[in-house]
Amino acid sequence: MNMKQSRKHLDYAMLFFGLVVFFWSFLSLFNSDGDSYAGKSGDYTSSGQPDKCKTPSGYTDDEWREHMGHHPAVYAECLK
């Protein structure tokens, strides 16, 4: 394989990698709910929505409060 062919293969590999990253980023926009743990708690409010302030299983109350503190924009009403 000569240098031109090698460079062409490298260009295609970089293009493929760039497309994979682009599509992964694009799809993650539609899957971002702010926090993936909040919807898994299984505790729901009267409106049928998950109660993101309630401590999910696998966390202690202190651990969950600390976690929410890392995401103040998402959990502002929980941290009052």
C-alpha positions as protocol buffer text, in pm:
chain_id: "A"
residue {
  index: 1
  type: MET
  ca { x: 0 y: 0 z: 0 }
}
residue {
  index: 2
  type: ASN
  ca { x: 147 y: 332 z: -97 }
}
residue {
  index: 3
  type: MET
  ca { x: 135 y: 659 z: 95 }
}
residue {
  index: 4
  type: LYS
  ca { x: -167 y: 799 z: -93 }
}
residue {
  index: 5
  type: GLN
  ca { x: -376 y: 492 z: -21 }
}
residue {
  index: 6
  type: SER
  ca { x: -270 y: 493 z: 342 }
}
residue {
  index: 7
  type: ARG
  ca { x: -367 y: 861 z: 378 }
}
residue {
  index: 8
  type: LYS
  ca { x: -701 y: 792 z: 207 }
}
residue {
  index: 9
  type: HIS
  ca { x: -779 y: 510 z: 452 }
}
residue {
  index: 10
  type: LEU
  ca { x: -687 y: 734 z: 745 }
}
residue {
  index: 11
  type: ASP
  ca { x: -914 y: 1010 z: 611 }
}
residue {
  index: 12
  type: TYR
  ca { x: -1206 y: 766 z: 582 }
}
residue {
  index: 13
  type: ALA
  ca { x: -1143 y: 631 z: 932 }
}
residue {
  index: 14
  type: MET
  ca { x: -1140 y: 984 z: 1078 }
}
residue {
  index: 15
  type: LEU
  ca { x: -1458 y: 1071 z: 887 }
}
residue {
  index: 16
  type: PHE
  ca { x: -1630 y: 757 z: 1014 }
}
residue {
  index: 17
  type: PHE
  ca { x: -1523 y: 830 z: 1373 }
}
residue {
  index: 18
  type: GLY
  ca { x: -1643 y: 1190 z: 1341 }
}
residue {
  index: 19
  type: LEU
  ca { x: -1982 y: 1076 z: 1213 }
}
residue {
  index: 20
  type: VAL
  ca { x: -2019 y: 826 z: 1499 }
}
residue {
  index: 21
  type: VAL
  ca { x: -1941 y: 1097 z: 1755 }
}
residue {
  index: 22
  type: PHE
  ca { x: -2179 y: 1340 z: 1582 }
}
residue {
  index: 23
  type: PHE
  ca { x: -2471 y: 1094 z: 1577 }
}
residue {
  index: 24
  type: TRP
  ca { x: -2406 y: 983 z: 1936 }
}
residue {
  index: 25
  type: SER
  ca { x: -2410 y: 1347 z: 2047 }
}
residue {
  index: 26
  type: PHE
  ca { x: -2722 y: 1420 z: 1844 }
}
residue {
  index: 27
  type: LEU
  ca { x: -2911 y: 1122 z: 1985 }
}
residue {
  index: 28
  type: SER
  ca { x: -2807 y: 1203 z: 2341 }
}
residue {
  index: 29
  type: LEU
  ca { x: -2991 y: 1535 z: 2310 }
}
residue {
  index: 30
  type: PHE
  ca { x: -3318 y: 1345 z: 2288 }
}
residue {
  index: 31
  type: ASN
  ca { x: -3230 y: 1115 z: 2576 }
}
residue {
  index: 32
  type: SER
  ca { x: -3125 y: 1379 z: 2829 }
}
residue {
  index: 33
  type: ASP
  ca { x: -3381 y: 1413 z: 3103 }
}
residue {
  index: 34
  type: GLY
  ca { x: -3149 y: 1613 z: 3324 }
}
residue {
  index: 35
  type: ASP
  ca { x: -3065 y: 1317 z: 3540 }
}
residue {
  index: 36
  type: SER
  ca { x: -3098 y: 949 z: 3463 }
}
residue {
  index: 37
  type: TYR
  ca { x: -3138 y: 848 z: 3830 }
}
residue {
  index: 38
  type: ALA
  ca { x: -3444 y: 1060 z: 3906 }
}
residue {
  index: 39
  type: GLY
  ca { x: -3680 y: 864 z: 3682 }
}
residue {
  index: 40
  type: LYS
  ca { x: -3568 y: 528 z: 3817 }
}
residue {
  index: 41
  type: SER
  ca { x: -3681 y: 576 z: 4173 }
}
residue {
  index: 42
  type: GLY
  ca { x: -4025 y: 429 z: 4104 }
}
residue {
  index: 43
  type: ASP
  ca { x: -4193 y: 685 z: 4329 }
}
residue {
  index: 44
  type: TYR
  ca { x: -4452 y: 894 z: 4152 }
}
residue {
  index: 45
  type: THR
  ca { x: -4641 y: 1208 z: 4239 }
}
residue {
  index: 46
  type: SER
  ca { x: -5017 y: 1244 z: 4207 }
}
residue {
  index: 47
  type: SER
  ca { x: -4966 y: 1386 z: 3856 }
}
residue {
  index: 48
  type: GLY
  ca { x: -4809 y: 1057 z: 3746 }
}
residue {
  index: 49
  type: GLN
  ca { x: -4462 y: 1204 z: 3712 }
}
residue {
  index: 50
  type: PRO
  ca { x: -4164 y: 1055 z: 3899 }
}
residue {
  index: 51
  type: ASP
  ca { x: -4086 y: 1231 z: 4226 }
}
residue {
  index: 52
  type: LYS
  ca { x: -3727 y: 1333 z: 4160 }
}
residue {
  index: 53
  type: CYS
  ca { x: -3684 y: 1461 z: 4515 }
}
residue {
  index: 54
  type: LYS
  ca { x: -3757 y: 1121 z: 4674 }
}
residue {
  index: 55
  type: THR
  ca { x: -3451 y: 910 z: 4750 }
}
residue {
  index: 56
  type: PRO
  ca { x: -3432 y: 620 z: 4500 }
}
residue {
  index: 57
  type: SER
  ca { x: -3336 y: 271 z: 4607 }
}
residue {
  index: 58
  type: GLY
  ca { x: -2962 y: 219 z: 4626 }
}
residue {
  index: 59
  type: TYR
  ca { x: -2904 y: 560 z: 4788 }
}
residue {
  index: 60
  type: THR
  ca { x: -2916 y: 681 z: 5143 }
}
residue {
  index: 61
  type: ASP
  ca { x: -3096 y: 1012 z: 5204 }
}
residue {
  index: 62
  type: ASP
  ca { x: -2761 y: 1185 z: 5256 }
}
residue {
  index: 63
  type: GLU
  ca { x: -2612 y: 1037 z: 4938 }
}
residue {
  index: 64
  type: TRP
  ca { x: -2915 y: 1145 z: 4734 }
}
residue {
  index: 65
  type: ARG
  ca { x: -2904 y: 1497 z: 4880 }
}
residue {
  index: 66
  type: GLU
  ca { x: -2534 y: 1517 z: 4791 }
}
residue {
  index: 67
  type: HIS
  ca { x: -2609 y: 1394 z: 4439 }
}
residue {
  index: 68
  type: MET
  ca { x: -2883 y: 1654 z: 4393 }
}
residue {
  index: 69
  type: GLY
  ca { x: -2639 y: 1920 z: 4514 }
}
residue {
  index: 70
  type: HIS
  ca { x: -2423 y: 1843 z: 4209 }
}
residue {
  index: 71
  type: HIS
  ca { x: -2719 y: 1930 z: 3982 }
}
residue {
  index: 72
  type: PRO
  ca { x: -2872 y: 2244 z: 4137 }
}
residue {
  index: 73
  type: ALA
  ca { x: -3048 y: 2350 z: 3816 }
}
residue {
  index: 74
  type: VAL
  ca { x: -3232 y: 2017 z: 3798 }
}
residue {
  index: 75
  type: TYR
  ca { x: -3313 y: 1979 z: 4167 }
}
residue {
  index: 76
  type: ALA
  ca { x: -3364 y: 2342 z: 4274 }
}
residue {
  index: 77
  type: GLU
  ca { x: -3705 y: 2272 z: 4431 }
}
residue {
  index: 78
  type: CYS
  ca { x: -3568 y: 1971 z: 4619 }
}
residue {
  index: 79
  type: LEU
  ca { x: -3279 y: 2161 z: 4774 }
}
residue {
  index: 80
  type: LYS
  ca { x: -3486 y: 2433 z: 4944 }
}
